[in-house]
Amino acid sequence: MNPSNTILTHTQISNKLKRIAWQIFENNMDEQKIWIAGIDARGQFIAQHLVSELQKISSLSVHQLAIQLDRNTFVPKFISDTDFDELGNSTVVIVDDVMNSGKTIVSSFMPLLNRGVRKIELAVLASRSHRLYPIKADYVGISMATTLQEHLLFDNSNPDDLKLILE
């Protein structure tokens, strides 16, 4: 990977995640419970960082939820250590690393609505301008207009050297 293609460094990503955690707290400080739901491995990685930051800065009851998408059918599988019945009437923040078309995010909505979730918000590290679905993130680390041939990659292979890279 060419270092000149690095859009965000480890420090910048850490700062953006702290800012997003504060924004989530400010917008949900009256909630009893909040769920942070990461999509696939990289979204779950970011979600864990947000949960950690939220636990440092607030007294909110924060629960983590993993969303794994079957990339052939886009059917989500939800995984949590906490009982899913507690999702009803709660706020869920869906977390993804990079929002491209919005398809993965849209796929995650219906099962949450069917569980009686009161409010759904969306947090992404990076948002591109190629959405095919009318999805807008509530919390964004960075927005970038890219060509269709370019891709943003969140590299979390070394947790001590996170990067957002333009390929």
RASUL-V995095 format. One record per pair of residues at least 24 apart in sequence whose ideal C-beta (glycine too) atoms are under 10 Angstrom apart, sorted by the first residue. I is the first residue (numbers start at 1). J is the second residue. Records with the same first field share a line. If there is no record, write none. Layout:
BEGIN
I: J / J
END
This chain:
BEGIN
1: 153 / 155 / 163 / 165 / 167
2: 165 / 166 / 167
3: 163 / 165
4: 166
5: 150 / 153 / 163 / 164 / 165 / 166 / 167
6: 155 / 163 / 164 / 165 / 166
7: 126 / 141 / 142 / 144 / 146 / 152 / 153 / 154 / 163 / 164 / 165 / 166
8: 125 / 126 / 141 / 142 / 152 / 154 / 162 / 163 / 164 / 165 / 166
9: 161 / 162 / 163 / 164
10: 155 / 158 / 159 / 160 / 161 / 162 / 163 / 164
11: 162
12: 141 / 142 / 162 / 163 / 164
13: 46 / 49 / 125 / 126 / 141 / 142 / 154 / 155 / 156 / 161 / 162 / 163 / 164
14: 49 / 53 / 162
15: 141
16: 46 / 125 / 126 / 139 / 140 / 141 / 142 / 164
17: 46 / 49 / 50 / 52 / 53 / 95 / 123 / 125 / 139 / 141 / 162
18: 49 / 50 / 53 / 56 / 57
19: 53 / 139 / 141
20: 46 / 49 / 50 / 53 / 54 / 93 / 95 / 123 / 124 / 125 / 137 / 138 / 139 / 140 / 141
21: 49 / 50 / 51 / 52 / 53 / 54 / 55 / 56 / 57 / 58 / 62 / 123 / 139
22: 53 / 54 / 57 / 58 / 139
23: 121 / 123 / 138 / 139 / 140
24: 50 / 53 / 54 / 57 / 58 / 60 / 62 / 91 / 93 / 95 / 121 / 123 / 138 / 139
25: 50 / 53 / 54 / 57 / 58 / 59 / 60 / 62
26: 57 / 58
27: 91 / 93 / 119 / 121 / 138 / 139
28: 54 / 58 / 60 / 62 / 91 / 93 / 119 / 121
29: 58 / 59 / 60
30: 60 / 91
31: 58 / 60 / 61 / 62 / 90 / 91 / 118 / 119
32: 60 / 61 / 89 / 90 / 91
33: 60 / 61 / 62 / 63 / 82 / 86 / 87 / 89 / 90 / 91
34: 58 / 60 / 61 / 62 / 63 / 90 / 91 / 92 / 93 / 119 / 121
35: 61 / 62 / 63 / 64 / 65 / 80 / 82 / 84 / 86 / 87 / 90 / 91 / 92 / 93 / 94 / 112 / 117 / 120
36: 62 / 63 / 64 / 65 / 91 / 92 / 93 / 94 / 95 / 121 / 123
37: 63 / 64 / 65 / 66 / 67 / 76 / 78 / 79 / 80 / 87 / 92 / 93 / 94 / 95 / 96 / 108 / 112 / 117 / 120 / 122 / 123
38: 64 / 65 / 66 / 67 / 68 / 93 / 94 / 95 / 96 / 97 / 123
39: 66 / 67 / 68 / 69 / 76 / 94 / 95 / 96 / 97 / 99 / 104 / 105 / 107 / 108 / 124
40: 66 / 67 / 68 / 69 / 71 / 76 / 96 / 97 / 104
41: 66 / 68 / 97 / 156
42: 95 / 96 / 97 / 98 / 125 / 153 / 154 / 155 / 156
43: 67 / 68 / 69 / 94 / 95 / 96 / 97 / 98 / 104 / 105 / 108 / 123 / 124 / 125 / 154
44: 68 / 79 / 95 / 96 / 97
45: 95 / 97 / 125 / 154 / 156 / 159 / 162
46: 95 / 96 / 97 / 123 / 124 / 125 / 141 / 154 / 156 / 162
47: 93 / 94 / 95 / 96 / 97 / 123
48: 95
49: 95 / 125 / 156 / 159 / 162
50: 93 / 95 / 123 / 139
51: 93 / 95
54: 93
60: 91
61: 86 / 90
62: 93
63: 87 / 90 / 92
64: 95
65: 92 / 93 / 94 / 95 / 108 / 112
67: 92 / 94 / 95 / 96 / 104 / 105 / 107 / 108 / 111 / 112
69: 103 / 104 / 105 / 107 / 108
70: 107
71: 104
73: 107
74: 103 / 104 / 106 / 107 / 108
75: 107 / 110 / 111
76: 104 / 107 / 108 / 109 / 110 / 111 / 112
77: 111
78: 108 / 111 / 112 / 115
84: 111 / 115
85: 115 / 116
86: 115
87: 111 / 112 / 114 / 115 / 116 / 117 / 118
88: 115 / 116 / 117 / 118
89: 115 / 116 / 117 / 118 / 119
90: 115 / 116 / 117 / 118 / 119 / 120
91: 117 / 118 / 119 / 120 / 121
92: 117 / 118 / 119 / 120 / 121 / 122
93: 119 / 120 / 121 / 122 / 123 / 138 / 139
94: 120 / 121 / 122 / 123 / 124 / 135 / 137 / 138
95: 121 / 122 / 123 / 124 / 125 / 137 / 139
96: 122 / 123 / 124 / 125 / 126 / 127 / 137 / 154
97: 124 / 125 / 126 / 141 / 152 / 153 / 154 / 155 / 156 / 164
98: 124 / 125 / 126 / 127 / 128 / 141 / 142 / 144 / 146 / 151 / 152 / 153 / 154 / 164
99: 123 / 124 / 125 / 126 / 127 / 128 / 129 / 130 / 131 / 133 / 135 / 136 / 137 / 140 / 143 / 152
100: 124 / 126 / 127 / 128 / 129 / 130 / 131 / 132 / 146 / 148 / 151 / 152
101: 128 / 130 / 131 / 132 / 133 / 135
102: 127 / 128 / 130 / 131 / 132 / 133 / 134 / 135 / 136 / 137
103: 131 / 132 / 133 / 135
104: 133 / 135
105: 131 / 133 / 135 / 137
106: 131 / 132 / 133 / 134 / 135
107: 133
109: 133 / 135
124: 154
125: 152 / 154 / 156 / 162 / 164
126: 152 / 153 / 154 / 164 / 166
127: 152
128: 152
END
